[in-house]
């Protein structure tokens, strides 16, 4: 008997008398990635909650009698009656340079098979955007490497420039070209040893895309040597709506780390139309009131609180910047749809791509008439401003005249000259995918256009002539290109050298 008593006494001694405070609830219903939980009285909005089996979710609906939680990841093993616990943490993602060159999911977990992420710092996915006082105006260029954009619809560091157009019009290509161009500028700057050089790091957020398309994009970045300066955040079409809704916010947080640490970053949201659809799905399952096109009433706030996080901070706040290139897909060219109009009103301009132009072989298919940059022109270098000033007007006139000239049989000489020149400018702006042009060579090409050097070349040979001129500047005209890059303007000396160089090139080209 004494032995039994001793054993009982030992077990009693092992018992802990300390109380553990925990906020615990139970799943009442679960369907379509959303769990209704009863008993979580102390939960916060956007707080991470823990489900059995290591699954996590976020509390989105805080109602009087229950909490609506969106589950992240696989929820097939969860059932009614399962225990749910609060974590006391807001949903956060890893940040820092350790993510560069990696492919991660919506919450920053690696999905590229290259091992764990080397990051010690975490940022919450939702942060209040910088106010008016910490910001400064956009005055530094962010070169896309696309001649038509850098000359006519420029983008500055800290800007939010929307890329909008129908399906398969080249929206993603413009964004990827911009990322590739940042990588080549970074390499050039690092090689120069300039202590004042500031690289631009890129975050590419793929929302609701096919895995094959995301893999193709990653391959293009790898081949161009741009992946080492890029973070890819992927929430593919097969992912649950919660991940597609969260991915852009996760990408914004990763970009904010660079901005808050005095660096420059570029974030591409590809695309926000699919994020809005995912948010609509979540809202309808949570039984939130729906409005126009079944979207919830706060869908405007969804995109405004995301895009307002892009800014250029003043020197007192580190002088960093986060530039946003959101992408929106339109239906049949309708820019008056609910989501397009919302995002147009939030952004600092838009690059509009037309299906008709794309089908005609004009790529990038940029509509000059509808595209605008509200602040980017302030960030253009003087050289580009000087050579590109009149081109946008000439191109717009050409598009208008081309439409009317279809109905006229006899055209006066002035109209014919405008149409001929416009047709050549269109050819000049044609550019293949993933081949960005450095700004100094852009200046040389645009100077040749402005000074009528392409007027004597047959229209169908203009694109070949531009390629030939690019090769000339990369081989024999490197000194002129370097001087343009150094001066950032066209001096009398540079103009004289450009004249001689273009004449030499034309002799070699056969004109």
BAMI-514305 format. One record per residue (C-alpha): residue number from 1; residue in three letters; x negated, y, z. Coordinates in Angstrom, 3 decimals. Layout:
% BAMI-514305
   n res        X        Y        Z
 NUM Ala        X        Y        Z
...
% end
This chain:
% BAMI-514305
   n res        X        Y        Z
   1 Unk    0.000    0.000    0.000
   2 Unk   -2.814    2.361    0.912
   3 Unk   -4.334    1.958   -2.577
   4 Unk   -1.034    2.945   -4.198
   5 Unk   -0.781    5.956   -1.883
   6 Unk   -4.327    7.007   -2.802
   7 Unk   -3.579    6.757   -6.527
   8 Unk   -0.418    8.841   -6.098
   9 Unk   -2.383   11.432   -4.089
  10 Unk   -5.040   11.661   -6.892
  11 Unk   -2.369   12.229   -9.538
  12 Unk   -0.741   14.924   -7.388
  13 Unk   -4.101   16.691   -7.015
  14 Unk   -4.553   16.732  -10.810
  15 Unk   -1.277   18.565  -11.327
  16 Unk   -1.568   22.250  -12.178
  17 Unk    0.615   24.641  -10.250
  18 Unk   -0.026   27.679  -12.472
  19 Unk    2.849   28.996  -14.587
  20 Unk    2.409   29.498  -18.329
  21 Unk    4.424   32.232  -19.976
  22 Unk    5.555   31.340  -23.498
  23 Unk    8.287   32.564  -25.790
  24 Unk    9.772   29.413  -27.281
  25 Unk   12.748   28.903  -29.593
  26 Unk   14.390   26.172  -31.645
  27 Unk   15.123   25.869  -35.353
  28 Unk   18.901   26.007  -35.869
  29 Unk   18.935   25.852  -39.687
  30 Unk   16.209   25.491  -42.309
  31 Unk   16.558   25.842  -46.083
  32 Unk   14.620   27.287  -49.070
  33 Unk   11.562   28.172  -46.991
  34 Unk   13.547   30.183  -44.421
  35 Unk   14.207   29.013  -40.851
  36 Unk   16.819   30.481  -38.513
  37 Unk   15.446   30.301  -34.972
  38 Unk   17.308   30.662  -31.690
  39 Unk   15.652   31.718  -28.410
  40 Unk   12.742   33.928  -29.617
  41 Unk   13.834   36.949  -27.602
  42 Unk   10.412   38.682  -27.419
  43 Unk    9.300   38.272  -31.044
  44 Unk    7.971   41.283  -33.014
  45 Unk    8.767   42.214  -36.619
  46 Unk    6.138   40.660  -38.955
  47 Unk    4.768   38.567  -36.069
  48 Unk    3.279   35.173  -36.883
  49 Unk    5.248   32.302  -35.370
  50 Unk    3.985   28.740  -34.999
  51 Unk    5.964   25.709  -36.140
  52 Unk    5.173   22.033  -35.342
  53 Unk    2.389   20.435  -37.435
  54 Unk    0.333   23.657  -37.674
  55 Unk    2.741   25.429  -40.034
  56 Unk    3.119   29.204  -39.650
  57 Unk    5.799   31.696  -40.554
  58 Unk    6.584   35.392  -40.169
  59 Unk    9.557   36.911  -38.395
  60 Unk   11.378   39.112  -40.927
  61 Unk   14.962   39.278  -39.647
  62 Unk   15.408   40.255  -35.994
  63 Unk   19.104   39.753  -35.268
  64 Unk   21.029   39.816  -31.989
  65 Unk   21.534   36.052  -31.694
  66 Unk   18.788   34.593  -33.932
  67 Unk   15.555   35.339  -35.793
  68 Unk   15.054   34.754  -39.549
  69 Unk   11.519   33.403  -40.177
  70 Unk    9.941   32.913  -43.589
  71 Unk    7.715   29.815  -43.573
  72 Unk    4.272   29.993  -45.172
  73 Unk    3.151   26.815  -46.869
  74 Unk    4.756   23.381  -46.776
  75 Unk    7.931   23.119  -44.698
  76 Unk    9.112   19.643  -45.791
  77 Unk    8.245   18.055  -42.404
  78 Unk   10.211   20.634  -40.367
  79 Unk   13.755   19.907  -39.182
  80 Unk   16.538   21.348  -37.041
  81 Unk   15.781   21.284  -33.306
  82 Unk   11.989   21.660  -33.775
  83 Unk   10.220   23.946  -31.329
  84 Unk    8.979   27.369  -32.496
  85 Unk    6.470   29.531  -30.567
  86 Unk    5.416   33.156  -30.861
  87 Unk    1.691   33.884  -31.287
  88 Unk    1.573   37.550  -30.266
  89 Unk   -0.346   38.325  -33.502
  90 Unk    0.695   40.173  -36.614
  91 Unk   -0.038   38.396  -39.888
  92 Unk   -3.653   39.248  -40.836
  93 Unk   -6.073   38.411  -43.652
  94 Unk   -9.876   38.081  -43.605
  95 Unk  -11.701   41.090  -45.086
  96 Unk  -15.255   42.007  -46.058
  97 Unk  -17.887   41.271  -48.693
  98 Unk  -17.799   37.570  -47.828
  99 Unk  -14.653   37.270  -49.981
 100 Unk  -16.360   38.519  -53.173
 101 Unk  -16.595   35.822  -55.814
 102 Unk  -13.876   33.758  -54.102
 103 Unk  -10.314   32.693  -54.969
 104 Unk   -7.943   32.854  -51.994
 105 Unk   -4.223   32.434  -51.340
 106 Unk   -1.771   35.092  -50.091
 107 Unk   -3.115   35.004  -46.513
 108 Unk   -6.809   34.842  -47.437
 109 Unk   -7.373   31.078  -47.175
 110 Unk   -9.853   29.730  -49.778
 111 Unk   -8.378   27.647  -52.608
 112 Unk  -11.463   27.410  -54.856
 113 Unk  -13.114   24.454  -53.109
 114 Unk  -16.248   26.466  -52.219
 115 Unk  -15.975   26.041  -48.462
 116 Unk  -14.822   28.416  -45.713
 117 Unk  -14.791   32.210  -46.053
 118 Unk  -17.659   34.037  -44.342
 119 Unk  -15.684   36.766  -42.598
 120 Unk  -15.590   37.946  -39.002
 121 Unk  -13.125   40.790  -39.493
 122 Unk   -9.359   40.655  -40.042
 123 Unk   -6.903   43.329  -41.201
 124 Unk   -3.118   43.145  -40.731
 125 Unk   -1.333   42.773  -44.067
 126 Unk    0.915   45.727  -43.263
 127 Unk   -0.799   49.017  -42.453
 128 Unk    0.441   52.583  -42.407
 129 Unk   -0.842   54.424  -45.491
 130 Unk   -3.314   57.323  -44.981
 131 Unk   -1.530   60.642  -44.400
 132 Unk   -2.117   63.942  -46.200
 133 Unk   -4.995   65.227  -44.042
 134 Unk   -7.457   62.281  -44.494
 135 Unk   -7.050   62.361  -48.298
 136 Unk   -8.768   64.378  -50.970
 137 Unk   -7.866   64.985  -54.602
 138 Unk   -8.875   62.609  -57.384
 139 Unk  -12.026   63.965  -59.039
 140 Unk  -14.221   60.930  -59.807
 141 Unk  -13.644   58.837  -62.929
 142 Unk  -12.939   55.118  -62.882
 143 Unk  -13.979   54.032  -66.363
 144 Unk  -11.824   51.266  -67.832
 145 Unk  -14.113   50.702  -70.823
 146 Unk  -11.060   50.986  -73.107
 147 Unk  -11.575   53.863  -75.533
 148 Unk   -7.884   54.788  -75.860
 149 Unk   -7.397   54.970  -72.065
 150 Unk  -10.629   56.717  -71.031
 151 Unk  -10.184   59.391  -73.705
 152 Unk   -6.416   60.014  -73.518
 153 Unk   -4.948   58.494  -70.316
 154 Unk   -7.894   58.545  -67.880
 155 Unk   -7.905   56.873  -64.479
 156 Unk   -9.628   58.395  -61.438
 157 Unk  -10.828   56.791  -58.190
 158 Unk   -7.968   56.760  -55.704
 159 Unk   -5.300   56.971  -58.418
 160 Unk   -2.278   54.684  -58.904
 161 Unk   -1.846   54.154  -62.630
 162 Unk    0.983   51.880  -63.717
 163 Unk    0.546   49.452  -66.638
 164 Unk    4.007   48.765  -68.029
 165 Unk    5.341   46.866  -71.039
 166 Unk    7.188   43.784  -72.251
 167 Unk    5.952   40.236  -71.871
 168 Unk    2.835   39.367  -73.909
 169 Unk    1.804   42.909  -74.829
 170 Unk   -1.678   42.790  -73.266
 171 Unk   -1.036   44.239  -69.768
 172 Unk   -3.272   41.745  -67.952
 173 Unk   -5.995   42.135  -70.593
 174 Unk   -6.250   45.894  -69.860
 175 Unk   -6.593   45.174  -66.133
 176 Unk   -9.221   42.439  -66.663
 177 Unk  -11.160   44.680  -69.086
 178 Unk  -11.254   47.337  -66.355
 179 Unk  -12.596   44.826  -63.800
 180 Unk  -15.247   43.599  -66.282
 181 Unk  -16.281   47.197  -66.989
 182 Unk  -16.707   47.911  -63.260
 183 Unk  -18.980   44.871  -63.015
 184 Unk  -21.193   46.026  -65.924
 185 Unk  -21.409   49.573  -64.420
 186 Unk  -22.297   47.997  -61.036
 187 Unk  -25.111   45.951  -62.609
 188 Unk  -26.400   48.996  -64.504
 189 Unk  -26.301   51.133  -61.347
 190 Unk  -28.035   48.533  -59.193
 191 Unk  -30.756   48.080  -61.828
 192 Unk  -31.377   51.851  -61.978
 193 Unk  -32.241   51.994  -58.258
 194 Unk  -30.217   55.209  -57.821
 195 Unk  -29.622   55.673  -54.050
 196 Unk  -26.411   57.666  -54.712
 197 Unk  -24.852   54.967  -56.908
 198 Unk  -21.504   53.664  -55.626
 199 Unk  -20.325   50.301  -56.970
 200 Unk  -16.620   49.534  -57.440
 201 Unk  -15.431   46.200  -56.030
 202 Unk  -12.292   44.655  -57.538
 203 Unk   -9.349   42.689  -56.134
 204 Unk   -7.153   40.883  -58.649
 205 Unk   -3.777   39.813  -57.238
 206 Unk   -1.925   37.269  -59.408
 207 Unk    1.757   36.970  -58.419
 208 Unk    4.140   34.389  -59.871
 209 Unk    1.840   33.386  -62.729
 210 Unk    1.179   29.950  -64.146
 211 Unk   -1.879   28.249  -62.685
 212 Unk   -3.265   27.854  -66.222
 213 Unk   -3.126   31.639  -66.766
 214 Unk   -4.854   32.337  -63.444
 215 Unk   -7.578   29.785  -64.304
 216 Unk   -8.041   31.470  -67.715
 217 Unk   -8.454   34.866  -66.035
 218 Unk  -11.009   33.498  -63.547
 219 Unk  -12.942   31.906  -66.455
 220 Unk  -12.970   35.273  -68.331
 221 Unk  -14.322   37.027  -65.206
 222 Unk  -16.962   34.317  -64.701
 223 Unk  -18.109   34.446  -68.330
 224 Unk  -18.451   38.228  -68.139
 225 Unk  -20.412   38.028  -64.854
 226 Unk  -17.692   39.994  -63.041
 227 Unk  -16.534   37.388  -60.497
 228 Unk  -19.376   38.221  -58.078
 229 Unk  -17.831   41.698  -57.608
 230 Unk  -14.224   40.446  -57.520
 231 Unk  -11.790   38.842  -55.071
 232 Unk   -8.970   36.840  -56.711
 233 Unk   -5.770   36.504  -54.672
 234 Unk   -3.443   33.919  -56.196
 235 Unk    0.219   33.250  -55.380
 236 Unk    1.285   31.216  -58.459
 237 Unk    4.805   30.544  -59.705
 238 Unk    4.806   27.156  -57.918
 239 Unk    4.180   28.882  -54.565
 240 Unk    7.060   29.684  -52.240
 241 Unk    8.604   33.202  -52.476
 242 Unk    7.054   34.238  -49.148
 243 Unk    3.514   33.901  -50.518
 244 Unk    4.453   35.783  -53.700
 245 Unk    5.929   38.570  -51.579
 246 Unk    2.886   38.750  -49.257
 247 Unk    0.041   38.423  -51.809
 248 Unk   -0.032   42.124  -52.913
 249 Unk   -0.097   43.247  -49.266
 250 Unk   -2.966   40.854  -48.549
 251 Unk   -4.866   42.225  -51.589
 252 Unk   -4.237   45.814  -50.421
 253 Unk   -5.686   44.999  -46.965
 254 Unk   -8.824   43.481  -48.544
 255 Unk   -9.224   46.632  -50.658
 256 Unk   -8.628   48.915  -47.640
 257 Unk  -11.628   47.402  -45.849
 258 Unk  -13.892   48.710  -48.636
 259 Unk  -12.157   52.119  -48.575
 260 Unk  -12.404   52.491  -44.780
 261 Unk  -16.112   51.578  -44.909
 262 Unk  -16.978   54.367  -47.366
 263 Unk  -16.922   52.204  -50.520
 264 Unk  -14.827   52.213  -53.689
 265 Unk  -12.420   49.427  -54.626
 266 Unk   -9.949   48.667  -57.401
 267 Unk   -6.868   46.514  -56.811
 268 Unk   -4.739   45.072  -59.638
 269 Unk   -1.212   43.879  -58.797
 270 Unk   -0.204   41.458  -61.579
 271 Unk    2.698   41.890  -61.378
 272 Unk    5.068   43.722  -59.032
 273 Unk    8.189   42.689  -61.001
 274 Unk    7.629   39.103  -59.811
 275 Unk    6.969   40.308  -56.261
 276 Unk   10.324   42.154  -56.313
 277 Unk   12.066   38.966  -57.535
 278 Unk   10.416   36.934  -54.720
 279 Unk   11.508   39.563  -52.181
 280 Unk   15.040   39.431  -53.582
 281 Unk   15.071   35.638  -53.110
 282 Unk   13.953   35.966  -49.488
 283 Unk   16.482   38.741  -48.790
 284 Unk   19.389   36.791  -50.269
 285 Unk   18.505   33.681  -48.236
 286 Unk   18.282   35.868  -45.106
 287 Unk   21.771   37.159  -46.041
 288 Unk   20.678   40.780  -46.239
 289 Unk   23.100   43.117  -48.058
 290 Unk   22.288   43.292  -51.768
 291 Unk   22.517   46.340  -54.036
 292 Unk   21.794   47.073  -57.694
 293 Unk   20.822   43.968  -59.744
 294 Unk   21.174   41.971  -56.446
 295 Unk   17.973   43.558  -55.091
 296 Unk   18.049   44.553  -51.412
 297 Unk   18.330   48.258  -50.624
 298 Unk   14.734   48.471  -49.320
 299 Unk   13.027   47.196  -52.511
 300 Unk   11.929   50.791  -53.242
 301 Unk   10.302   50.955  -49.800
 302 Unk    8.625   47.601  -50.515
 303 Unk    6.619   49.094  -53.383
 304 Unk    6.162   52.602  -51.961
 305 Unk    4.556   51.374  -48.717
 306 Unk    2.278   49.125  -50.781
 307 Unk    1.149   51.670  -53.384
 308 Unk    0.802   54.591  -50.952
 309 Unk   -2.068   52.679  -49.314
 310 Unk   -4.203   53.538  -52.364
 311 Unk   -6.023   56.806  -51.800
 312 Unk   -9.293   58.679  -51.972
 313 Unk  -10.392   59.630  -48.463
 314 Unk  -12.302   62.826  -47.640
 315 Unk  -15.879   62.858  -46.308
 316 Unk  -14.759   63.114  -42.683
 317 Unk  -13.057   59.741  -43.155
 318 Unk  -15.928   58.049  -45.006
 319 Unk  -15.195   59.218  -48.572
 320 Unk  -14.079   55.754  -49.748
 321 Unk  -11.333   55.099  -52.286
 322 Unk   -8.834   52.433  -53.291
 323 Unk   -7.526   52.643  -56.868
 324 Unk   -4.381   50.705  -57.773
 325 Unk   -3.382   49.359  -61.187
 326 Unk    0.095   47.924  -60.619
 327 Unk    1.655   45.996  -63.526
 328 Unk    5.385   45.960  -64.299
 329 Unk    7.078   43.801  -66.922
 330 Unk    9.993   45.391  -68.784
 331 Unk   12.826   43.691  -70.647
 332 Unk   13.153   44.722  -74.331
 333 Unk   11.159   47.904  -73.728
 334 Unk   13.692   49.216  -71.198
 335 Unk   11.780   51.552  -68.851
 336 Unk   15.060   52.677  -67.272
 337 Unk   15.519   49.361  -65.390
 338 Unk   15.745   49.404  -61.604
 339 Unk   12.240   48.187  -60.729
 340 Unk   10.421   50.065  -63.592
 341 Unk   11.974   53.427  -62.642
 342 Unk   11.184   52.843  -58.973
 343 Unk    7.513   52.142  -59.601
 344 Unk    7.150   54.903  -62.242
 345 Unk    8.328   57.411  -59.624
 346 Unk    5.771   56.170  -57.056
 347 Unk    2.711   56.076  -59.340
 348 Unk    0.512   58.862  -60.769
 349 Unk    1.229   58.055  -64.387
 350 Unk    1.765   55.054  -66.622
 351 Unk    0.128   53.254  -69.534
 352 Unk    3.033   52.068  -71.675
 353 Unk    2.466   49.153  -74.058
 354 Unk    4.773   48.670  -77.053
 355 Unk    5.705   45.301  -78.529
 356 Unk    5.989   46.762  -82.059
 357 Unk    2.443   48.118  -81.940
 358 Unk    1.158   44.793  -80.591
 359 Unk    2.861   42.884  -83.402
 360 Unk    1.362   45.280  -85.963
 361 Unk   -2.119   44.302  -84.755
 362 Unk   -2.730   47.596  -82.935
 363 Unk   -4.376   46.324  -79.739
 364 Unk   -4.444   47.630  -77.073
 365 Unk   -0.815   48.466  -77.977
 366 Unk   -0.726   51.790  -76.088
 367 Unk    2.141   54.168  -76.813
 368 Unk    0.533   57.610  -76.758
 369 Unk    3.873   59.402  -76.584
 370 Unk    5.150   57.603  -73.456
 371 Unk    1.836   57.127  -71.630
 372 Unk    0.601   59.771  -69.221
 373 Unk   -2.006   60.248  -66.496
 374 Unk   -0.926   62.877  -63.988
 375 Unk   -4.251   63.268  -62.165
 376 Unk   -6.871   61.342  -64.156
 377 Unk   -7.806   64.221  -66.464
 378 Unk   -9.304   65.946  -63.411
 379 Unk  -11.686   62.993  -63.116
 380 Unk  -12.876   62.935  -66.742
 381 Unk  -16.517   63.758  -67.400
 382 Unk  -17.055   66.983  -69.386
 383 Unk  -18.367   65.119  -72.434
 384 Unk  -15.182   63.029  -72.822
 385 Unk  -12.969   66.087  -72.241
 386 Unk  -14.760   67.973  -74.997
 387 Unk  -14.532   65.265  -77.671
 388 Unk  -11.110   63.828  -76.853
 389 Unk   -9.094   66.990  -76.304
 390 Unk   -7.415   67.190  -79.691
 391 Unk   -7.233   63.465  -80.513
 392 Unk   -4.150   62.669  -78.397
 393 Unk   -2.198   65.480  -80.104
 394 Unk   -3.310   64.331  -83.569
 395 Unk   -2.264   60.752  -82.785
 396 Unk    1.134   61.838  -81.467
 397 Unk    1.697   63.957  -84.623
 398 Unk    0.719   60.993  -86.789
 399 Unk    3.212   58.656  -85.050
 400 Unk    6.001   61.215  -85.527
 401 Unk    5.134   61.952  -89.163
 402 Unk    4.721   58.253  -89.965
 403 Unk    8.329   57.656  -88.884
 404 Unk    9.658   60.510  -91.086
 405 Unk    7.410   59.843  -94.078
 406 Unk    9.192   56.527  -94.704
 407 Unk   12.158   58.487  -96.031
 408 Unk   10.146   60.940  -98.168
 409 Unk    8.765   60.077 -101.579
 410 Unk    6.805   63.290 -102.179
 411 Unk    4.586   64.481  -99.376
 412 Unk    2.586   67.721  -99.340
 413 Unk   -1.200   67.594  -99.041
 414 Unk   -1.262   68.743  -95.420
 415 Unk    1.091   65.932  -94.358
 416 Unk   -0.940   63.376  -96.336
 417 Unk   -4.144   64.577  -94.654
 418 Unk   -2.522   64.287  -91.180
 419 Unk   -1.308   60.755  -91.972
 420 Unk   -4.709   59.685  -93.336
 421 Unk   -6.532   61.043  -90.303
 422 Unk   -4.011   59.512  -87.901
 423 Unk   -4.337   56.097  -89.559
 424 Unk   -8.117   56.248  -89.050
 425 Unk   -7.784   57.284  -85.392
 426 Unk   -5.462   54.281  -84.831
 427 Unk   -8.141   52.004  -86.305
 428 Unk  -10.837   53.611  -84.126
 429 Unk   -8.846   52.811  -80.984
 430 Unk   -8.462   49.108  -81.853
 431 Unk  -10.564   47.096  -79.436
 432 Unk  -10.907   43.336  -78.857
 433 Unk  -10.215   41.846  -75.438
 434 Unk  -12.965   41.596  -72.821
 435 Unk  -15.380   43.934  -74.629
 436 Unk  -15.335   47.229  -72.701
 437 Unk  -17.258   50.161  -74.166
 438 Unk  -19.599   52.160  -71.864
 439 Unk  -18.595   55.817  -71.449
 440 Unk  -21.744   57.192  -73.127
 441 Unk  -21.016   55.179  -76.304
 442 Unk  -17.351   56.255  -76.115
 443 Unk  -18.545   59.866  -76.261
 444 Unk  -20.631   59.121  -79.386
 445 Unk  -17.683   57.417  -81.155
 446 Unk  -15.228   60.186  -80.227
 447 Unk  -17.682   62.883  -81.328
 448 Unk  -17.910   61.174  -84.725
 449 Unk  -14.072   61.121  -84.925
 450 Unk  -13.791   64.788  -83.913
 451 Unk  -16.354   65.848  -86.498
 452 Unk  -14.650   63.953  -89.363
 453 Unk  -17.411   61.373  -89.853
 454 Unk  -14.863   58.579  -90.298
 455 Unk  -12.804   60.499  -92.925
 456 Unk  -14.961   59.235  -95.796
 457 Unk  -14.675   55.591  -94.698
 458 Unk  -11.849   53.457  -96.085
 459 Unk   -9.128   52.898  -93.484
 460 Unk   -9.465   49.104  -93.513
 461 Unk  -13.212   49.435  -92.809
 462 Unk  -12.935   51.838  -89.846
 463 Unk  -12.827   49.094  -87.163
 464 Unk  -15.970   47.507  -88.639
 465 Unk  -17.559   50.963  -88.725
 466 Unk  -16.848   51.485  -85.000
 467 Unk  -18.446   48.091  -84.207
 468 Unk  -21.438   49.055  -86.330
 469 Unk  -21.738   52.431  -84.538
 470 Unk  -21.593   50.669  -81.132
 471 Unk  -24.472   48.409  -82.218
 472 Unk  -26.400   51.474  -83.427
 473 Unk  -26.113   53.211  -80.034
 474 Unk  -27.106   49.983  -78.262
 475 Unk  -30.259   49.585  -80.384
 476 Unk  -31.651   52.693  -82.088
 477 Unk  -29.530   55.325  -80.330
 478 Unk  -30.229   54.307  -76.724
 479 Unk  -32.049   57.554  -75.903
 480 Unk  -29.052   59.695  -76.935
 481 Unk  -26.693   57.446  -74.957
 482 Unk  -28.922   57.738  -71.865
 483 Unk  -29.004   61.547  -72.196
 484 Unk  -25.193   61.704  -72.426
 485 Unk  -24.912   59.521  -69.295
 486 Unk  -27.450   61.674  -67.452
 487 Unk  -26.005   65.076  -68.418
 488 Unk  -22.294   63.996  -68.337
 489 Unk  -21.773   66.745  -70.919
 490 Unk  -22.579   67.535  -74.571
 491 Unk  -25.353   70.136  -74.646
 492 Unk  -26.542   71.829  -77.855
 493 Unk  -29.546   69.492  -77.897
 494 Unk  -27.369   66.369  -77.527
 495 Unk  -24.990   67.634  -80.221
 496 Unk  -27.915   68.126  -82.644
 497 Unk  -29.249   64.639  -81.871
 498 Unk  -25.762   63.160  -82.312
 499 Unk  -25.448   64.774  -85.740
 500 Unk  -28.783   63.308  -86.867
 501 Unk  -28.003   59.889  -85.386
 502 Unk  -24.549   59.634  -86.995
 503 Unk  -25.957   60.661  -90.384
 504 Unk  -28.657   57.989  -90.041
 505 Unk  -26.039   55.413  -89.091
 506 Unk  -23.810   56.336  -92.042
 507 Unk  -26.675   55.858  -94.476
 508 Unk  -27.235   52.415  -93.021
 509 Unk  -23.500   51.606  -93.095
 510 Unk  -23.318   52.385  -96.817
 511 Unk  -21.601   55.721  -96.931
% end
